[in-house]
Amino acid sequence: MKRTALYLAVATTLMSNSQVLASEHSSHAYNQEKMPEHLRTPYQGVTDMEDSEIADRDQLPPVSVKRSNVQMLLKNIDDSVAPLCLTTTDLASVNGQRRIDMLKTNTDFSCFEDNMWAVADDLKATLFDSASMIAVAQRAQELAAQYDGTNSNGLRNFINYLRVGFWAVTTNRNANVTTAVEGFLDTLVANPNYYSTNDENAFNVKEAMILMFIENWRSRYINASIGWLQRYDVNWGANMQRLLTKTLTLFYRGRNDQAFKTAVEQDRALVDALKNFLSSNENLIGHTREYQYNDAANELARLLGIGGQTYQEVKVIVRDFLATHTMTGDHSTAWLNMAGQVDYYDNTNCSYYNTCNYKQTLEATVLPITYNCSSTLRVRAQELTNNQLVGICNDLALQETYFHNKLNTAHTPVADDNNDTLELVIYNSSSEYKKFSGILFNHSTDNGGIYLEGDPSVPGNIPRFMAHEAEWLSDFTVWNLEHEYVHYLDGRFNKKGNFQDGKNHKTVWWGEGLAEYISKKNFNDDAVEEARKNTYNLNDLFNTNYDDHGSTRIYDWGYLAVRYMFEERQTDINALLIELRNGDYVGFDNYLANIGTQYNSNFSSWLQTVESTKDNNDDTGALTNGQSVTVNSDGTELPAYFIDIPVGAKNLVIQTSGGTAGDADLHVNFGSEATHSDYDYRPWKSGSNETVSVSSPQAGRWHIMISPYGNQVMENVNLTVSWTESDGGTQVEDACVEQNPISSGSLSSGNAVCLDGSRTSYMSIWVPAGKSSLNFSTGHGSGDLTLYHKAGGWPDVSSYDNISATAGNSENITINNPSASWHYLMITKQHSGAALLAIIE
């Protein structure tokens, strides 16, 4: 991969000073690779890796050059043509004018650039000594004076040489070198073609501007950078857009530079330039290049940290911007950027900006839904229907059961683990996730979701999985839901300690591979396709890490390593789990080291035979309304099925009948697999004719297990399931025909009321003891209402027991075995002519 193709979202570089990346306590932040290409971090708002430390780069090996070409160049430097690609070795073999001529004649910049950034340590002193840097800078100054706004005179090669020299040898920043480089930069900035808006010039200036990031030069080139703000055009090409990002990055890097801060205070042209940029580029809002507007807003508000008169001017601008726009409106990202700078630089005066507690307000606004799947799993969401919430809970409940069975956990957490309740936070889309989640929960959003484990040893610690809907898919999907949930289960039941404890050990193959294996089971086409390539030995995979290896090795090959170990080396899996559960990560490493290469041959053979197949799991046992199946068992098999009951369904009937051999015992359970010891309904009848009837079944997944009595053969038993679908609220009497609308009051069972859709309505009903179900239904009219229910107290958008939020006015909530208490409803406004009916049975 070329270095120039490596980008980070500008939010990472131009991030709020208070934002901290979550890697130190996250077990997983690398799943962006699994997102569709068009939703991964795009170039917009990018900051190239060119301006990071050389140690942080992808170190690409030098491209080899035929020695005959090099020798020809060295013999007759003036008459030769540059080879395909100059290497750092070639450049180090000459000096003085010969090196400058070689730089001048090089024509393959991309290859040259890759080689420069991969310079070997033993060549740095030779290539980038002070004398060489001064000579190259002086020649660059001559070229800058003749610069025509293109790369026709090879100036780009010299800029890259200087940039690499400064980052490779920090002692180069002495007075003589900096004076020479200043001469070059001053000459370039003074050239009329400096502000040419073609992409070729943009690339060259962008590269030169990274030199300006160096301390003491930031202040020197403030005005030259302001010129780009003043000339901005939304229709600029890609390199021009990146150039503006570099401009804003220069301002960001000056935040702690006293010379920069003094220069801004003495001449507040930067304040005016950023303010005018925002007022002149409102057309960026909603545009694919809106990031430029948002980043400019961020840098403007960051000037609060300069103090003095600059602070006095900027605080008024920021206050007025925040008052004009809202945190969730069209300008929300810019609003939040500015509020973040207020929070960091001027929090004691938050009342002046009306931003005190804005994060709490934002959280309540963006995540209004709280839904408890169970005592161990809580969902917080931006916008999900009741059916979607129930589906998520059911899917994760099934996965958790599979996890415990596969890992033999006995449902026992590791010692000192207090992460007893996972909070699953779900945003509407990837863009909403990137906009809000980092601000609310202080983590990087340059990924496809992230699990933040925190410190499990701390009582009250809340582990969170941040997720978003996959808006690019036609069916409702929470991206990486099952994969990330395994990380939580793995951390709670397999890995003692926190993420940091195992971070520097051989745990990546295990953690990511297990998450892939448990979530996908034996169905993983991508991994099996990789398996046939036989790319890695097993012991190599044990040493996989996040820093040096890509997504294919981390995920697909991690899956293969874990699946192989479970299928072929269960004894080793058991031993490794002992080490993990004891928190002995050194012992874990040692055990893998002892395995060494002994399984490599068998693993290689296994890779050629492993298949991607649909497991005989939950999907094979799915039944639909009115379906009948024939059930058989050899006496040891326990045929299992499930049905998904929609909201508002009535009269669920599950029935077995017939059979030519054996005695079928029917077991039915809601929410988790039915077993001999865990069931909600069991008829206890002799023979195979058994029926379970539920008049008002709870919406969600119901599990069915057929057990052959006495472990005898059971043949040709008929299993049938049926229920009555909700008709969407039409069973509710159209009360608004004869009644005046109301917005509050007590309900009575069986009597519909007309709702006042112009305001939020609050209703209540008393449920006596011993009742089997409580149902609320709405229907008729126009608009779109949402129904919230809570037992024992009034619900609101962030606190409720049940919610129904389908499109339109037809909503339905059923509570099985309701508590003997007052039950309360909140019905949102923005509808007309809707009726509400409560039924107690």
Long-range contacts (C-beta under 8 A, 24 or more apart in sequence): 1-58, 1-60, 2-60, 2-110, 2-113, 2-114, 3-49, 3-50, 3-57, 3-58, 3-60, 3-113, 3-114, 3-117, 4-48, 4-50, 4-110, 4-113, 6-48, 6-49, 6-57, 6-58, 7-41, 7-43, 7-46, 7-47, 7-48, 7-49, 8-41, 8-46, 8-47, 8-49, 8-446, 9-41, 9-45, 9-46, 9-434, 9-446, 10-45, 10-46, 10-47, 10-245, 10-248, 10-249, 10-291, 10-295, 11-45, 11-434, 11-438, 11-445, 11-446, 12-47, 12-444, 12-446, 13-47, 13-249, 13-252, 14-47, 14-248, 14-249, 14-252, 14-295, 14-298, 14-299, 16-298, 16-337, 16-340, 16-341, 16-343, 16-344, 16-439, 17-255, 17-302, 17-341, 17-344, 17-345, 18-340, 18-343, 18-344, 18-442, 19-340, 19-438, 19-442, 20-442, 21-443, 21-444, 22-442, 22-443, 22-444, 22-450, 22-452, 23-444, 24-499, 24-500, 25-452, 25-453, 25-454, 25-455, 25-498, 25-499, 25-500, 26-443, 26-450, 26-451, 26-452, 26-453, 26-499, 27-451, 27-453, 27-487, 27-490, 27-491, 27-499, 27-511, 28-450, 28-451, 28-483, 28-484, 28-487, 28-511, 28-512, 28-515, 29-443, 29-444, 29-447, 29-450, 30-447, 30-512, 30-546, 30-551, 30-554, 31-447, 31-448, 31-449, 31-480, 31-483, 31-484, 31-555, 32-446, 32-447, 32-448, 33-448, 33-550, 33-551, 33-555, 34-448, 34-479, 34-480, 34-551, 34-555, 35-430, 35-448, 35-479, 36-472, 38-472, 39-430, 39-472, 41-446, 43-238, 43-241, 43-242, 44-241, 44-288, 44-289, 44-291, 44-292, 45-245, 45-291, 45-292, 45-294, 45-295, 46-242, 46-245, 47-245, 47-246, 47-249, 48-206, 48-210, 48-242, 50-117, 50-163, 50-207, 50-210, 51-210, 51-213, 51-249, 53-167, 54-117, 54-119, 54-164, 54-167, 54-168, 57-117, 59-117, 59-118, 60-114, 60-115, 60-117, 60-118, 61-118, 62-87, 62-88, 62-89, 62-115, 62-118, 62-120, 63-87, 63-111, 63-114, 63-115, 65-90, 73-102, 74-98, 77-101, 77-102, 77-105, 80-105, 81-105, 82-106, 82-107, 82-108, 84-108, 84-111, 85-111, 85-112, 85-115, 86-112, 86-115, 87-115, 88-115, 88-116, 88-118, 88-119, 88-120, 88-123, 88-127, 89-120, 89-123, 91-127, 92-123, 92-126, 92-127, 95-132, 96-135, 99-132, 99-135, 99-136, 100-135, 100-136, 100-139, 103-136, 103-139, 103-154, 103-157, 103-158, 103-161, 104-139, 104-153, 104-154, 104-157, 105-154, 106-154, 106-157, 109-151, 109-156, 109-157, 109-160, 112-157, 112-160, 113-160, 116-160, 116-161, 116-164, 117-164, 119-164, 119-168, 124-168, 124-169, 125-169, 127-165, 127-168, 128-164, 128-165, 128-168, 128-169, 128-172, 129-169, 130-172, 130-174, 130-176, 130-177, 132-165, 133-162, 133-165, 133-172, 133-177, 133-180, 133-181, 134-176, 134-177, 134-180, 136-161, 136-162, 136-165, 137-162, 137-177, 137-180, 137-181, 137-183, 137-184, 138-180, 138-183, 138-184, 140-184, 141-180, 141-183, 141-184, 141-187, 144-184, 144-187, 144-188, 144-191, 145-187, 145-191, 147-188, 147-191, 147-193, 147-194, 148-193, 149-193, 149-196, 149-198, 149-200, 149-201, 150-198, 150-200, 150-201, 151-200, 151-203, 151-204, 155-204, 156-203, 156-204, 156-207, 159-204, 159-207, 159-208, 159-211, 160-207, 162-211, 163-207, 163-210, 163-211, 166-211, 166-214, 173-214, 178-216, 181-211, 182-217, 182-220, 185-211, 185-212, 185-217, 185-220, 185-221, 189-221, 189-224, 194-224, 195-227, 195-228, 195-231, 197-231, 197-233, 197-236, 197-240, 198-237, 199-237, 199-238, 199-239, 199-240, 200-239, 202-236, 202-237, 202-239, 202-240, 202-242, 202-243, 203-239, 205-243, 206-239, 206-242, 206-243, 206-246, 209-243, 209-246, 209-247, 209-250, 210-246, 212-250, 213-249, 213-250, 213-253, 215-257, 215-259, 216-257, 216-259, 218-250, 218-253, 218-254, 218-257, 218-259, 218-260, 219-254, 219-257, 219-259, 219-260, 219-262, 219-263, 221-250, 222-254, 222-260, 222-263, 222-264, 222-269, 222-270, 223-269, 225-250, 225-251, 226-269, 226-270, 226-273, 229-273, 229-274, 229-276, 229-277, 229-296, 230-273, 230-276, 230-277, 232-277, 232-281, 232-292, 234-281, 234-283, 234-284, 234-287, 234-289, 241-289, 241-292, 244-292, 245-292, 245-295, 248-292, 248-295, 248-296, 248-298, 248-299, 251-299, 251-302, 252-299, 252-302, 255-302, 255-305, 261-305, 261-306, 261-307, 264-303, 264-306, 264-310, 265-306, 265-307, 265-308, 265-309, 265-310, 268-309, 268-310, 268-313, 270-303, 271-300, 271-303, 271-310, 271-313, 271-314, 271-317, 274-299, 274-300, 274-303, 275-300, 275-317, 278-321, 278-334, 285-330, 285-331, 286-330, 290-333, 293-334, 294-333, 294-334, 294-337, 295-337, 297-321, 297-334, 297-335, 297-337, 297-338, 298-334, 298-337, 298-338, 298-340, 298-341, 300-338, 301-337, 301-338, 301-340, 301-341, 301-342, 301-345, 302-341, 302-345, 304-341, 304-342, 304-345, 304-346, 305-341, 305-344, 305-345, 311-346, 315-346, 315-349, 315-352, 315-353, 318-342, 318-353, 319-352, 319-353, 319-354, 322-353, 322-354, 322-355, 323-354, 327-358, 327-361, 327-362, 327-365, 328-362, 328-365, 328-366, 332-435, 333-435, 336-362, 336-435, 336-436, 336-439, 340-439, 359-439, 359-440, 362-436, 362-439, 362-440, 363-440, 364-797, 364-798, 366-427, 366-432, 366-436, 366-440, 367-425, 367-440, 367-798, 368-797, 368-798, 369-797, 369-798, 369-803, 370-798, 370-799, 370-800, 371-803, 372-801, 373-397, 375-420, 375-421, 376-420, 376-421, 376-422, 377-421, 377-422, 377-424, 378-421, 378-422, 378-423, 378-424, 379-424, 379-426, 380-423, 380-424, 380-425, 380-426, 381-425, 381-426, 381-427, 382-426, 382-427, 382-428, 382-432, 383-428, 383-805, 384-426, 384-805, 385-804, 385-805, 385-806, 386-647, 386-699, 386-802, 386-803, 386-804, 386-805, 386-806, 386-813, 387-646, 387-647, 387-699, 387-806, 388-476, 389-803, 390-647, 390-699, 390-700, 390-701, 391-476, 391-644, 391-700, 392-424, 392-426, 392-478, 392-481, 393-671, 393-700, 394-644, 394-671, 394-700, 394-701, 395-481, 395-482, 396-481, 396-482, 396-485, 397-671, 397-672, 397-701, 398-618, 398-672, 398-673, 398-701, 399-482, 399-485, 399-486, 399-518, 399-519, 400-485, 400-489, 401-672, 401-673, 402-518, 402-521, 402-617, 403-486, 403-489, 403-493, 403-518, 404-493, 406-518, 406-566, 407-493, 407-494, 407-577, 408-574, 408-577, 409-493, 409-494, 411-493, 412-493, 413-492, 413-493, 414-492, 414-493, 414-494, 414-495, 414-496, 414-581, 414-583, 415-496, 415-583, 416-456, 416-457, 416-496, 417-456, 417-457, 417-491, 417-492, 417-496, 418-456, 418-457, 418-458, 418-459, 418-460, 418-461, 419-453, 419-454, 419-456, 419-461, 419-462, 419-463, 419-488, 419-491, 419-492, 421-462, 422-463, 422-464, 422-465, 422-485, 422-488, 423-462, 423-463, 423-464, 423-465, 424-464, 424-465, 424-467, 424-481, 424-485, 425-464, 425-465, 425-466, 425-467, 426-467, 426-468, 426-469, 426-478, 427-466, 427-467, 427-468, 427-469, 428-468, 428-469, 428-471, 429-468, 429-469, 429-471, 430-468, 430-470, 430-471, 430-479, 432-468, 433-466, 433-467, 433-468, 437-466, 441-466, 448-479, 448-480, 449-479, 449-480, 449-484, 450-484, 451-484, 451-487, 451-488, 453-487, 453-488, 453-491, 453-498, 453-499, 454-498, 455-498, 456-491, 456-492, 456-497, 456-498, 457-497, 457-498, 463-488, 463-491, 463-492, 482-518, 482-519, 482-520, 483-515, 483-516, 483-519, 484-515, 485-519, 486-514, 486-515, 486-518, 486-519, 487-511, 487-515, 489-518, 490-514, 490-515, 494-577, 494-580, 494-581, 495-580, 495-581, 495-583, 496-580, 496-581, 496-582, 496-583, 497-583, 497-585, 501-583, 501-585, 502-580, 502-585, 502-588, 505-585, 505-586, 505-588, 505-589, 506-542, 506-543, 506-588, 506-589, 506-592, 507-585, 507-588, 508-544, 508-545, 508-546, 508-549, 508-554, 508-558, 509-541, 509-542, 509-543, 509-544, 509-557, 509-558, 509-561, 509-562, 510-558, 510-562, 510-576, 510-580, 511-558, 512-554, 512-555, 512-558, 512-559, 513-555, 513-557, 513-558, 513-559, 513-560, 513-561, 513-562, 513-563, 514-562, 516-555, 516-556, 516-558, 516-559, 516-562, 517-559, 517-562, 517-563, 517-566, 520-559, 521-615, 521-617, 522-563, 522-611, 522-612, 522-613, 522-614, 522-615, 523-612, 523-613, 523-614, 523-615, 524-556, 524-559, 524-612, 525-612, 526-556, 527-555, 527-556, 527-557, 527-559, 527-560, 527-563, 527-612, 528-610, 528-611, 528-612, 530-556, 530-557, 530-560, 531-560, 531-607, 531-608, 531-610, 532-607, 532-608, 534-604, 534-607, 534-608, 537-597, 537-600, 537-603, 537-604, 538-564, 538-595, 538-599, 538-600, 538-603, 539-592, 539-595, 539-596, 539-597, 539-599, 539-600, 542-592, 542-595, 560-607, 560-610, 563-610, 564-603, 564-606, 564-610, 567-606, 568-599, 568-602, 568-603, 568-606, 569-599, 618-642, 621-704, 623-704, 623-719, 623-721, 624-721, 625-721, 625-722, 625-723, 625-725, 626-720, 626-721, 626-722, 627-720, 627-721, 628-718, 628-719, 628-720, 629-718, 629-719, 630-716, 630-717, 630-718, 630-719, 631-656, 631-664, 631-706, 631-714, 631-717, 631-718, 631-719, 632-714, 632-715, 632-716, 632-717, 633-662, 633-706, 633-708, 633-713, 633-714, 634-713, 635-662, 635-708, 635-711, 635-712, 635-713, 635-714, 636-711, 637-708, 638-705, 638-706, 638-707, 639-705, 639-706, 640-673, 640-674, 640-703, 640-704, 640-705, 640-706, 641-703, 641-704, 641-705, 641-719, 641-721, 642-701, 642-702, 642-703, 642-704, 643-701, 643-702, 643-704, 643-721, 644-700, 644-701, 644-702, 645-697, 645-698, 645-699, 645-700, 645-701, 645-702, 645-723, 646-699, 646-725, 646-726, 647-699, 647-726, 647-804, 647-806, 647-812, 647-813, 647-814, 648-699, 648-725, 648-726, 648-728, 648-775, 648-777, 648-812, 648-814, 649-697, 649-699, 649-723, 649-724, 649-725, 649-726, 650-695, 650-696, 650-697, 650-723, 650-724, 650-726, 651-693, 651-694, 651-695, 651-722, 651-723, 651-724, 652-692, 652-693, 652-694, 652-695, 652-697, 652-702, 652-721, 652-722, 652-723, 653-691, 653-692, 653-693, 653-720, 653-721, 653-722, 653-723, 654-681, 654-691, 654-692, 654-693, 654-702, 654-704, 654-719, 654-720, 654-721, 655-690, 655-691, 655-692, 655-719, 655-720, 655-721, 656-688, 656-689, 656-690, 656-691, 656-706, 656-717, 656-718, 656-719, 656-720, 657-688, 657-689, 657-717, 657-718, 657-720, 658-688, 658-689, 658-716, 658-717, 658-718, 659-688, 659-714, 659-715, 659-716, 659-717, 659-718, 660-715, 660-716, 661-712, 661-713, 661-714, 661-715, 661-716, 662-688, 662-708, 662-709, 662-712, 662-713, 662-714, 662-715, 662-717, 663-687, 663-688, 663-708, 663-709, 663-710, 663-712, 663-714, 664-688, 664-690, 664-706, 664-707, 664-708, 664-709, 664-714, 664-717, 665-690, 665-706, 665-707, 665-708, 665-709, 666-690, 666-691, 666-692, 666-704, 666-706, 667-704, 667-705, 667-706, 667-707, 668-692, 668-702, 668-703, 668-704, 668-705, 669-702, 669-703, 669-705, 670-697, 670-698, 670-700, 670-701, 670-702, 670-703, 671-700, 671-701, 671-703, 672-703, 673-703, 673-705, 674-703, 674-704, 674-705, 675-705, 676-707, 679-705, 688-714, 688-717, 695-772, 695-773, 695-841, 696-772, 696-773, 696-775, 696-814, 696-816, 696-841, 697-723, 697-814, 697-816, 698-814, 698-815, 698-816, 699-814, 726-777, 726-812, 728-779, 728-810, 729-777, 729-778, 729-779, 729-780, 729-809, 729-810, 729-811, 729-812, 730-779, 730-780, 730-810, 731-777, 731-779, 731-837, 732-777, 732-778, 732-779, 732-780, 732-835, 732-836, 732-837, 733-835, 733-837, 734-779, 734-780, 734-835, 735-835, 735-836, 736-780, 736-781, 736-833, 736-834, 736-835, 747-825, 747-836, 747-838, 748-838, 749-838, 749-839, 749-840, 750-837, 750-838, 750-839, 751-837, 752-835, 752-836, 752-837, 753-835, 753-836, 753-837, 754-833, 754-834, 754-835, 755-785, 755-827, 755-831, 755-834, 755-835, 755-836, 757-781, 757-783, 757-785, 757-829, 757-830, 757-831, 757-832, 757-833, 757-834, 758-829, 759-829, 760-826, 760-827, 760-828, 760-829, 761-825, 761-826, 761-827, 761-829, 761-836, 762-794, 762-824, 762-825, 762-826, 762-827, 763-824, 763-825, 763-827, 763-836, 763-838, 764-822, 764-823, 764-824, 764-825, 765-822, 765-823, 765-825, 765-838, 765-840, 766-821, 766-822, 766-823, 767-818, 767-819, 767-820, 767-821, 767-822, 767-823, 767-840, 768-820, 768-840, 769-820, 770-820, 771-817, 771-818, 771-820, 771-840, 771-841, 772-816, 772-817, 772-841, 773-814, 773-815, 773-816, 773-817, 773-818, 773-839, 773-840, 773-841, 774-814, 774-815, 774-818, 774-823, 774-838, 774-839, 774-840, 774-841, 775-812, 775-813, 775-814, 775-815, 775-838, 775-839, 775-840, 775-841, 776-804, 776-811, 776-812, 776-813, 776-825, 776-836, 776-837, 776-838, 777-810, 777-811, 777-812, 777-836, 777-837, 777-839, 778-809, 778-810, 778-811, 778-812, 778-827, 778-834, 778-835, 778-836, 778-837, 779-809, 779-810, 779-834, 779-835, 780-809, 780-833, 780-834, 780-835, 781-809, 781-831, 781-832, 781-833, 781-834, 781-835, 782-809, 782-831, 782-832, 782-833, 783-808, 783-809, 783-830, 783-831, 783-832, 783-834, 784-808, 784-809, 784-830, 784-831, 785-809, 785-811, 785-827, 785-828, 785-829, 785-830, 785-831, 785-834, 786-811, 786-827, 786-828, 787-811, 787-812, 787-813, 787-825, 787-826, 787-827, 788-825, 788-826, 788-827, 788-828, 789-813, 789-815, 789-823, 789-824, 789-825, 790-823, 790-824, 791-815, 791-818, 791-819, 791-821, 791-822, 791-823, 791-824, 792-819, 792-821, 792-822, 792-824, 793-824, 794-824, 794-826, 795-824, 795-825, 795-826, 796-826, 800-826, 809-833, 809-834
